Amino acid sequence: MSGGYQAVMWNRAKYIYDAILILGVAAYIGSFISIGALLHPPKDAPEWIDLRVRAFGTCAFLMLTVILSIGPLARLDPKFLPLLYNRRHFGVLTFFIAAFHAWSMVQWFAVQNALPNLVQEFTDWPNYLKFIGFPFKTLGLAALLILLLMAATSHDYWLNFLGPPAWKALHMAVYVAYGLVVLHVMLGAVQTERGPFIPLLIGASASAVALLHLLAGWREHAGDRGKAAADDGWLAVGPPQSIPDKGARIVAAPGGERIAVFRDGNTIGALTNLCAHQNGPIGEGRIIDGLVTCPWHGYQYQLKNGCAPPPFTEKLATYRVRLKNGMIEVNPRPLAAGTEAAIELT
């Protein structure tokens, strides 16, 4: 995507990503309902709907857990980077699964002619001051509304309309939604379920998300301390072959500024690690069709000068690089965005 809303065209990788996503969701829900029906055969319509409620509810929670794990996983191991490419699709599908879970709950009350009880549960104000007996469904509804807002504003039109800071802040609310879902389940299903499945699911998932973010944060903090510059101010990157072909090594200047040093065959160039679109981590991307491609949303730039290919106009700051004593070095002082600075190795 770019500022003119010209979408990156669908390709085989995108189709495979979405196909696996949809098939995985269908397999989980189908297996959950089938196994649940075999272990505890439902006796009437409410019990069938209750089984569906739990299937879609646990599926939505696991999907949200995976979404929050993709970022730190990709920073810990580049093998997970492809999961970032269409994470918005993942989020939108999660909203629809969560919405069907909520609709199934309404159906559960409806088949028992108990919809007034549901309304009363939302409006029983004294219970909001309790722990046991808290109207936990309001927490789930609040999380669903956040997911709806995020799904509705996932297109780049809203990023441009709201501006990157506001759009990013809005979509960081996914962490609020996750916390609300955990409380929703802890105050709801955990209080009524006798088996260990739900408590283990919540505990393991929330712990995994927290641990992954702590590990990724620790690694990035260690890297952001920055390398000590040589007497002439240049930073050592490493031998040319230490930079993966079509990929990058990220180095940090003494002040913590991240620089992505790419190698495309015999061409070495350095760009700021911040994508002009949404400050995505350029250095975690790849060179595709001769262009440095951001792993978040596919924005592309020429390695030689940091300019997006025509007709797009985005530009990145570049850095001077050199080969000295068999080592690639980068000057941590940024050049003006769009300045040609790449070198050719002989």
N, C-alpha and C positions, 0 to 999 in steps of 0.2 A: 504494500500500500504506500501511497505518498500523499502529499498535501492536496493533490487534485482528485483524490478518491479514486484513482485508477488502480483497481485491485490486482494483486499478483494472481496470475491465472491459475486455475486448478491444475494440479499435476498428479502423477501417479502416487506420490508420497502422501498427498492430502487425502486422496480417495482411500488409500490403505489405512491411514490414521483413523478416519471417521468410520470405516467399515469395522475395524477391530474394536473401536469404542462401542459402537451400537451392538455388535455381536456379543461383546463381553457383558454389557448390561443385560441383554436379553437372556444370555446363558445364566447369569447370576439369579435374576428374578425367576426364571423358569425352574432352576434347580431348587431355589429356596421354597417355592410353593409346592413343588413335587415332593421333596423330602419332608416338608412340614406336613403335608396331607397324608403321607405314608406313616409317619410317626404318631401323629395325632389327628386322625380323620375328622374333619369338620362335620358337625351334626346338622347345621342349619345355615341359612344365608349369612347371619351376622358373623358366624365363625369363619366362613369362607372369606368374607370381607376383611375380618381381622387378620387373617393370614396374608392377604394382599397388602394390608396396611404395613405389616411388619416387613414384608419383602421389599416394598418400595422405600420404606423408611430407612432400613439398614443399607440398601443400595445407595441412596442419596448421601448418607453419612460417609460411606466408604469412598464414594466419588469425591466428596468434598475433602476428605483426608488425603486422597491421591493428589488433588489439585494443589493443596498447600504443601505437599511434599516435593512436587516437581522442581520448584525453584532451588531449594537447597541441594537436592540430589544432582541437579545439573551443575552446580558449583563444585560439588564434591567429586563428580565423575562425568567427563564430557560425553560418555556413552548415553546419558539421559537427555542430552540436548534436543534430540528430535521430538521429545515429548512437549517441549516448549512451543513448537511451531504453531500448533492449533489449539493451544490451551483455552482460547475463548470458546471454541466449539465444545470442549469438555465442560466448561462452566454453564453454557446455555443448556446443554443436555441435562446437567445436574439440576438446574431449575425446573425443567419439565418433569423429571422424576420426582422431585420434592413436591411439586404441585399436584401430581397424581396421588402421591401419598396423602396430602391434605384433603383432596377430593374424596378419596376412599374413606377417610375418617368421617367426613360429612355424611357419606352414604351409610356408614355403620350406624350413625345416630338416626338417619332417616328411615331405614328399614325397621327400626324398633319404635318408630313414632316418638323419638326422644329428642328431636331438634330443639324444643324449648329448654331442655336440660343443658344443651351445649351453649345456648345463648346465656342462660343463667350462670354457667361456669365462667364465662368471660366477664360478666358484670357483677360477680359476687365480690365486691370491693374489700370487705374485711379479710378475705382469704389472701389478698396480695401482701398482707403483713405477716403471713405465716411462712414457715419452711415446709413442713409436712402439710399438704393441702393447698399449696400454692397453685394457682391456675396455670399449670405448665404449658398448656396448649397456646397461651399467648406468646410464650417464648419461641415456639415453633413458628407461629404466624409472623412474628417480627423477623425471624431469620428468612422466612420465605419472601417477605417483602423486600429485604435487602438483596436476595438473589434475583428477584424480579427486576429491581432497579439496575443491577449490574448487567443482567442479560439484555435489557432494553437499551442500554447505553454502550453495548460492546462494539458497535460499529465505529470506525474512525471519524465519521461525521461528528459524533458527540465528543470525541477527543479534541477535534479542532474547535468545536463550538464552545466547550467548557474551558479549554486550555489544559495543557499537560498537568500542571499542579493539582487543579481541581479534579480532573478526571482520575488521576492516580490516587488521590485521597479517597475519592468515591469508591474505587475498586479495591482499596485496602480494607474496606469494610467487610470483605470476605472473612477476615479474622474475627470480627464481631459476630458475624453470622455463625461461624464455627463454634465460638464460645456459647452462643445462645442455644445452638443445637445440642451441645454437650449438657447444658443445664436442663434443656427440655427433656432429654432422655433420662438424666439422673433423677429428676423430680417426677418423671412419668413411668416409663417402662421398667426402670430399675426397681421402683417401689412395688411393682405388681408381678414382675417376672420372677419365678422361683429358680429357674435354671441359670447357669453361669455364663451363657452365651453373650447376652447383652452387656453385663458388666465388664467381661473380658474384652469385648469388641471396643467399648468406649475407652477403657483404660489403656489398652495396647495402642489404639489409634492415636489418642491424644498424646500419649507418651512418645510415640514415634515421631509425630510432627514436631513436638518440642525439642526432642533430641537432635533431629536433623537440622533444625534452625540453629541450635546452639553450636553444633559441629561446624556448619557452614560459616556462621558468624565468627567463630574462633579462627578458622582458616583465613578468612578475608581480613580479619583484624591483624593477624600475623603478617599477611602480605602487604597490608597498607602501611606498615611501619616504614617502608621504603628502603631502597638500597642506598648505600653510601656512594656518593659520586666520586669519580677520580679527581685529581688535582685540576684538570681542565674542565670539570663539570659534567663529563659524559658518564652514562651508566652502562655497565656491562650487561648484555643480554645473554650471551652464550655463543657457541659455535653455530654457524649457519644451519647445520643439520639438526641442531637441538630445537629449532623452530619447525613444527610440523608443516609439511607441504600442504598448501591450501588452508592452513590454520595459523594460529598465532600463539605467542607467549606474551603474557601480561606482566609488565614490570611496574613498580610503583616508584615515583620520584620521592625524594626526601620529604616533601610535604604531603605525600599520600596520594597525589594525582596518579591515576592508572593510565598506562600507555599500552596499547595493543600493537605488538610488533609482528607483522604478517610476513610469510614467505610464499610466493607464488612461483615455483620453479627456482630460477636464479634471481628473481626480483624480490627485494626486501623493502618494506615500507612500514611506517609507524603512524598510527592514528590515535586520536583520543579514544578512550574506551567507552565514551558515552554517545549513543546513537542520537541523531538530531530529532528523531521522532518522539521517543518517550524515555530517553536516557537508558535505553537497553544496553546490555553488555556486549559491545561489538566484538571484543576479543574472544567471546565464547562462540562466535559464529564461524562460518566457513567462507572460502572463496568459491563462488558458484558462477559458472559462465564468465569467468574473468572478473567478477565483481565481489567485493567484500559484502557479505549478506548478514544482516543482524538476525540473531536467532529468535527474537521475539516476534516480529511482525514482517520480516522479509524486506525491510528497507535496504537498498544497495548503494555502494559507493565505489568509486575507482580507487585502487590502491595508490596509484601514483600521486594523486592530489586531493583525495578525500571528497571529491565532488560526486553527487548523484548523477547518473547518466541522464541526458536529455530525454524528455522535456522537463524532468524534475530539477529542482534548484537547491536542494539541501546541500550543505557543505560541512565537513568536519575539519577540526584543527589537525594539522600534520606535525611531524617531528623529524628533524634531521637524523639520519642513520649513517653509519660508516662501518667498514671492516678494518680492524686494527689488530695486528698480531694474531690473525686467525679467529678473532672474536667480533661478533656484531655488537656495536655500541649505539646508544641512542642519546641524543641531547634532550634533557628534560624540559627545555624551554619551548613552549608551543609556538608554532608558526601561525600566521593568519590562515583562517579556514580557506581551503581551496588552493593552498600553496603546494606546488609540486616538490616532492622531497624524496621519493623512492630512489633506490640505487640498483644497478645491475651488477651481479657478481660475474667475474670472468674466470 
